[in-house]
Amino acid sequence: MIRKFIPAILPVLLITALVSPALVRAEDGGRGTSTTTQGVKPELKRILEQSKASREELKEQLKENKQDFKVAETKMRVAATVNMLNAAVGRLDSIIGRIETSLASTSAAVGTTTPQGLLNAAKANITDARGHIANIQSLNFSSTTSTTTLKTNFETIRVEARAAKTSIESARKNLLKIVELFRSYFKDQRDQREKHND
């Protein structure tokens, strides 16, 4: 039904569209602007400026949120690294305590200063590792910290964590050497008792 009227209405719409701007110009004295369009243009400009300002505000807010997220992520990574390193140092401390007890009872029998020297080296390594862990914990992470400072701090964390890990590994190796000395000592003692009993 509408298809029948389209050919008849189309020329009327085209003529109206062409004549309307001319009528507006004639009412306005030929200046080409009407009172209705004058009110709309400033309103559109105001709306566009407001939307631009709100977009800029959102961009700044997103930038701040992104920075806060980076800081939070870095704090979580630092906490995880420090917890892991502290757990390793704690385990080595308990091993050192047990070795000291064993060393006190067997040092006269072993007759060498090698285990005590290795134990002192392990203690020094653990003290060094604690110093590196303290350096990691002393770094400042706040939302006002710039991205370059965060990158520098993160690189410092990597270096300090690597150094702490190296110190922990050295302490572990020294403690393993002591354990091997104890094993050989106790094996020799057992072999001597077996020979004596035979």
N, C-alpha and C positions, 0 to 999 in steps of 0.2 A: 504494500500500500504506500509506504514512504517512497519507494522507488518511482512511483508515478509523479510525485511532486518535486523530486530533486531537479529535473530539468527546468521546471517552471520557477523554482525558488532560487536557483543558482544565479541567474542574471540579476535578480533583485539584490541579493547579498553582495555581489561584486560592485554594483552601482552604489550601494550604501557605503561600502568600504572606501570607495574612491571619493565620494562626495563628502563624507563626514569630516576628514581633515580640512577640506576647503571651507566647510561651514564653521568649523572652529576658528580658522584663521580670519574669516570674515567677521565673526563676533568679537574677536580680539583686536580688530583694527589692523589685520595683516601681519602682526608680529609673529604668528605661528605658535603661540603658547596659549594655553587656556588656564583658567583659574584652578581647575581641578588637577591638571598635570603639575602646576607649580607647587602645590601642596604635597604631591606624591614624591617628587624627586628629592626634596630634603629629607622626607621620611625614610625613603629607601637608602639614602646616604647614611643616615643615622643608624639604621638597622645593619647595614653593611659594616660600618665602623664598630658597632657593638659586637657583631659576630667576629670580626677580626681581632678585637681586643680580647674577647673570650677565648678565641683560638690560641692567641699568644699566651694567655694566662694558663690554659690547659697544657701547652707545650712546656712552660716553666714548671708546672706542677709535676708533669711526667718526668722531667729531667731530675727534679728533686727526689721523686719516688725511686727512680732508677739508681740514683746515687745512694739513697738510704738502703736499697736492696743490696747493692754491691758491698756496702759497709757491713750489713747484717750477714751476708754470705761469707765475707772475709773473717768476721768474728767467729762464726761457726767453724770454719776451717782451722783457724788458729786454736780454738778450744779443743778441737779433735786432735790436732797435732800435739798440743801440750799434754793432753790426757794420755795419749799413747806413749809419749816420751817419759812422762812421770811414772806410768805403770811399769815400763821397762826398768827405770832406775830403781823403783821400789822392789821389784823382783831381785835385781842384782844386790841391793842392800841386804835383803834377807839371806841371800846366798853367802855374802861376805860375812854376815854374823855367824852363820853355821860353820863356815870355813875357819873363822877366828877361833871358835870354840874347839874345833878339831885340831887346829894348829897349836893351840896352847897345850893340849894334852900330848901331842906327838912331836913337838919341835925338838925336845931334848933327844928323843929317840931317832928322829930323822937326821939330825946333826948337820944340816945345811941351812944356809940363809936364803936359799933360792925361793922357797914358798913365801917367806915373809916379804922379800923384794917384789915378787909378783903380786902379792896382796896389796902392798903399798902402791904399786903402779895401778892396780885396779881401782883403789880408792881415789887416786889422783884423777883417773879417767872419769870416774863418776862425779867428782867435784867439778871437773871441766864441763861435763854434760849438764849439770845443774846450772852452771853459769850461762851456757847457751840457752837453756830453757828460760832462765830469768830474763835474758835479752829479748826473747820472743814475747814474753808476757809484758815487757815494759813498753812495747810499741803502742802508739796512740791511734785508735780507730774511732773516729767520730763522723757524724754526718756532714760536718763542715770541712772534712779533709778532702782535698782535691784528688782527682783521678790519678794524676802523676804521683802524688804522695802515696796513694794506695798501692800503686804499682811498685814504687820504691820499697814500701813497707813489706809488700808480698815477696819481693826479691830478697829482702833482708831475712824474712822468715825462712825462705828456702835455704839460704846460706847457713843460717844458724841451726836449722833442723838437720841439715846434712852434717854439720860439724858435731852436733849432739849425737847423731846416729853413729858417726865414726868413733866418737869417744865411748859410746855404749858398746859398740862392737869390740873395741880394744880391751875394755874392761872384761867383757865376756870371754875373749880369747885368753886373757891372763888368768881368769878364774878356771877356765878349762885346763890350762897347763898345771895349775895347782891340783886340780882333781886328778889329773893323770899322775902327778908325783905321789899323791896319796894312794892311788890304786897300786902303783908299782911298789910303794913302801909296804902296804898291807899284804900284797901278794908275796913279797919277799918274807915278811913275817910269818905268813901262813906256811910257805914252803919250808922255812927253817923249823917251825914247830912239827911239821910232818916228818922231816928228816930226824928230828930229835926223838920223836915218838917211835920211829921204826927201829 
